[in-house]
Amino acid sequence: GARNHTHSVSEANVGSCGGELDYSSDVVSRAIEDVRTPSSQTRWVVLGYEGNSGKLKVVETGDGDLEEMVEELNPGKVLYAYWRAVNTAAPKFLYVSWVGEGAPATIKAKANSHSPLIARQVVKHIHVTINARHEDDLDEQAVLKKIQTASGANYDAASVK
């Protein structure tokens, strides 16, 4: 019967409430690459989960400012956003770990372990990281100030192996 169709969880990513982080999607890596490329139209990407799994997917991409990206951050979800904040030959990047106030507790817990992994393994080039719960945490002027004071890519000590 239908019970034998277990191929969708063949990676054995079961257990930790909804699966371990899976960032294997080409679409995700392409979108990140676009944000990272100064000549690309894409300035930001918002990543989320596929259903209740730990598999990352691209929720939305855009070519505008922070405000445009923030509009995509749903208060009922956990999302990860990446923005090319300074659009120059030496771009600067913002990583946002968005844990919406209305997101289910299990998903919030997942974000705690996944967010640093996404920062290190998926987006990598980050000047400023913001853990946001609310749109007010992402005021464009305040964020740009932070980014201007951040010199060079900031790799937290934990990621220096």
N, C-alpha and C positions, 0 to 999 in steps of 0.2 A: 504493500500500500504506500500511501504518501509519506509514511514515516521514514522511508529509506532515503528520501531526498535530503541528505545532509551536506551536499557539496557546497552549499553557500557558506558553511562555517568550517570548511576543510582546514583552515589555518589554525584550528583549535583555539581561536580567540574568544573563548567563552569563559564566563566566570566573573570577571570584575565588572559588575553591573553594566552590561551592554557592550562588552568587548574591549579589547586593547586597541591602542591607537594603530590605525592603518593608514599610512600616507602614500600608498603605492600608486595612486591614480596619476596617470600622465597629465590629465587635465589640470590637476592641482599643481604639479611641478611646472607645467607650461605657464600657468597664470602667474606663479611666483616669479618665474624667469622674466616674464613681460614687465612686471612691476619693477624688477631690478634693472631693466634696460632703459636708459634715459631716452633713447630714440623711440621707444614704444609708446603707443597711444594709451595703453593701460597704466593708470597711476595707482590703482588700488584693487585689492581683491578681498572678499570676505569669504572665509571658509567656515563650513559647518559640518555636522554629522549626517550621514545617510541613515534616516530613520533612527532606531535605537542602537545602531552599531557604533563602533569606534572608527568607522571608515570616513575619512575626510572627503568632502566634496566642495566644489566651488559653488557658493550661493549666488554671488554676484561679482561683477567686475565693473570698473568705471574709469573715466579719464579726468575726473574733476577733483575738487578740493575735499578737505576733511569732512566738511559738512555733508557733502553728497554721500560719502562713505558711511557716516554716522546714521544717516537716514535708513540704512539697511540693517542696522543693529536692533534686532527685535528683543523687546524686554522679556519675552518668555523663553528666550533661547540662550545657549552658550555658543559663541561664535569667536572666530579668530580673524583679525583683520590686519592687513599689511598695506602701508601707504608710502609712496615715494613722496616725501614731504618737501624736499628741496630738489627742484627739477633742474639740476645743473649737471655739468660734466662730473662733478663729485657729489652725486646725490646722497641724501640722507633719508633714512628709513625709520618709520614708526611701526611698532608691533603692538597691537591691542588685543589683550585677552579680555573678551567681553563675557561677563557672567550676568545675564539679565536677572533682575530682581524676581521675576516670575518664573524663572527656569526651575524645573523639578530638582529636588535635592540630589537625586542620584546623578543627574547630569552635572550639577555643580561640583560634586565630588570628583567626577571624571575629569573635569577641567583642571582641578588642582594638580593632578598628576600629568595630564596631557600638555598643558600649556608650556611648561619649560621644555618638554620634548619637541614640541612644534617649533619653538623658538630656535632650538639647537639644530634639529634635524631637517626641518622643512624650510623655514625662512632664512635662517642663518645670519644674514647681514642686517643688523639692527643697531640703531643709534640710541633710540629711546623706546622703552617698554612701558606701557600703561595698562594697569589692571583696572578695568572700568566696570561699574555696575549700573551706571546711569549716564545719560547723555551729558549731564553737567560735568562729568569727569573728562570730557573730551572737547573742551572749549578750544577752538582753533588758535586763538591768540596765545593762550597759556601753553598749548602744545608746541607751537612754533618757537616760543621762547626757550622751552626745554631743549628743543632740537638744536637751536642755535648755540646753546652752551655745551652741547655734547660734541666733543671733538673726537673724530675717529670712531670706528665701529666699536661698540661696547660689548665685549664678550664677558659675561659674568664669570667669576672665578671657577664656578662649578663646571663650566664647559671647557676649561683649559685642562686637557688630559696630558 
